[in-house]
Amino acid sequence: MTEEELQLATFEIILHSGTARTYVHEAFDAMKESKFEVVEEKLAAADEELLQAHHAQTDLLQKYASGTEIKIEIIMVHA
């Protein structure tokens, strides 16, 4: 796995998990205003983002398990 591929996968995890967190915060705000339809939409969107982050992480784990060397850098620790 090239350094560029690893960075791309890492940023994909960060992007999707960060977006999920934003949706959860938006859901909390909507909940405070009793906008429960919006809450459901935001939580569903957060779930989809987390699923995408999970897929990126799982892909990395599968590559590692199959013997691909994965160099851990500080940005990977953040992800």
C-alpha positions as CSV (number, residue, x, y, z in Angstrom):
1,M,0.0,0.0,0.0
2,T,1.5,3.3,-1.0
3,E,1.7,6.2,1.3
4,E,-0.8,8.1,-0.8
5,E,-3.3,5.3,-0.6
6,L,-2.9,5.0,3.1
7,Q,-3.4,8.8,3.5
8,L,-6.5,8.7,1.3
9,A,-8.0,5.9,3.4
10,T,-7.1,7.7,6.6
11,F,-8.7,10.9,5.5
12,E,-11.8,9.0,4.3
13,I,-12.2,7.6,7.9
14,I,-11.7,11.1,9.4
15,L,-14.1,12.7,6.9
16,H,-17.0,10.3,7.4
17,S,-16.7,10.0,11.1
18,G,-16.4,13.8,11.4
19,T,-19.5,14.3,9.2
20,A,-21.4,11.7,11.4
21,R,-20.5,13.7,14.5
22,T,-21.8,16.8,12.9
23,Y,-25.1,15.1,12.0
24,V,-25.4,13.9,15.6
25,H,-24.9,17.4,17.0
26,E,-27.6,18.7,14.5
27,A,-29.9,15.9,15.7
28,F,-29.4,17.1,19.3
29,D,-30.2,20.6,18.3
30,A,-33.4,19.5,16.5
31,M,-34.4,17.4,19.5
32,K,-34.2,20.4,21.7
33,E,-36.7,22.1,19.4
34,S,-38.9,19.0,19.3
35,K,-38.3,18.5,15.5
36,F,-38.3,14.8,15.7
37,E,-38.6,14.2,12.0
38,V,-35.4,16.1,11.5
39,V,-33.8,14.1,14.4
40,E,-34.6,10.9,12.6
41,E,-33.2,12.2,9.3
42,K,-30.0,13.5,10.9
43,L,-29.4,10.2,12.8
44,A,-30.0,8.2,9.7
45,A,-27.4,10.3,7.9
46,A,-25.0,9.9,10.7
47,D,-25.5,6.1,10.6
48,E,-24.7,6.1,6.9
49,E,-21.5,8.2,7.4
50,L,-20.4,5.9,10.2
51,L,-21.0,2.9,7.9
52,Q,-18.8,4.5,5.3
53,A,-16.0,5.1,7.8
54,H,-16.4,1.6,9.0
55,H,-15.9,0.2,5.5
56,A,-12.8,2.2,5.0
57,Q,-11.4,1.0,8.3
58,T,-12.4,-2.6,7.6
59,D,-10.6,-2.4,4.2
60,L,-7.4,-1.3,5.9
61,L,-7.7,-4.1,8.5
62,Q,-8.3,-6.7,5.7
63,K,-5.2,-5.5,3.8
64,Y,-3.2,-5.6,7.0
65,A,-4.4,-9.1,7.8
66,S,-3.5,-10.3,4.3
67,G,0.1,-9.2,4.9
68,T,0.1,-5.7,3.4
69,E,2.5,-3.5,5.3
70,I,0.7,-0.4,6.7
71,K,2.9,2.3,8.1
72,I,1.2,4.0,11.1
73,E,1.6,7.7,11.1
74,I,0.1,10.3,13.5
75,I,-2.8,11.0,11.1
76,M,-3.7,7.3,11.3
77,V,-3.8,7.5,15.0
78,H,-6.1,10.4,14.8
79,A,-8.5,8.5,12.5
